[in-house]
Amino acid sequence: MNWSWLITLICPLMMILMMFGMPGMRGMHGHGGHSRKQADVEKLQQELNELKLQNEQMRSDIRSITS
């Protein structure tokens, strides 16, 4: 029996299933993509502010030591 037609049909079907079944691709086009990026930006901004405060505290400590 010739099974080449079955392989010809299975290849495109598997490709479609793999494209839509990939977990990493869902967030790119879904509703959560923008809010996730916004949360990441807010987290980075908070970390930056904390580092700035630590930097100012260290500068203050250095000034008090050298005085």
C-alpha positions in Angstrom: 0.0 0.0 0.0 1.3 3.5 -0.9 1.5 5.7 2.3 3.1 8.7 0.6 -0.3 10.6 0.5 -0.6 10.2 4.3 2.8 11.7 4.9 2.0 14.5 2.5 -1.1 15.4 4.5 0.5 14.9 8.0 3.3 17.4 7.4 1.2 20.5 7.0 -1.2 19.5 9.7 1.7 19.0 12.2 3.2 22.3 11.2 -0.1 24.1 11.9 -0.5 22.3 15.3 3.1 23.2 16.3 2.7 26.9 15.3 -0.5 27.4 17.3 0.5 25.1 20.1 3.7 26.8 21.1 3.4 28.2 24.6 5.8 31.1 24.0 3.8 32.5 21.1 0.5 32.9 22.9 1.7 35.9 25.0 2.9 37.8 22.0 -0.6 38.2 20.4 -2.8 37.8 23.5 -4.2 40.5 25.8 -1.6 39.9 28.5 1.4 41.1 26.5 1.1 44.8 27.0 0.2 44.6 30.7 3.1 42.2 31.3 5.5 44.7 29.7 4.0 47.5 31.8 4.5 45.5 35.0 8.1 44.8 33.9 8.7 48.5 33.3 7.2 49.4 36.7 9.4 46.8 38.5 12.5 48.1 36.8 11.6 51.7 37.7 11.1 50.6 41.3 14.5 48.9 41.3 16.1 51.9 39.8 14.7 54.2 42.5 15.9 51.8 45.2 19.4 51.9 43.7 19.3 55.7 43.5 18.4 55.8 47.2 21.2 53.4 48.1 23.6 55.4 46.0 22.7 58.6 47.9 23.0 56.8 51.2 26.5 55.6 50.3 27.5 59.1 49.2 26.3 60.4 52.5 28.2 57.8 54.4 31.4 58.5 52.4 31.0 62.3 53.1 30.6 61.7 56.8 33.6 59.4 56.9 35.9 61.7 55.0 34.8 64.8 57.1 
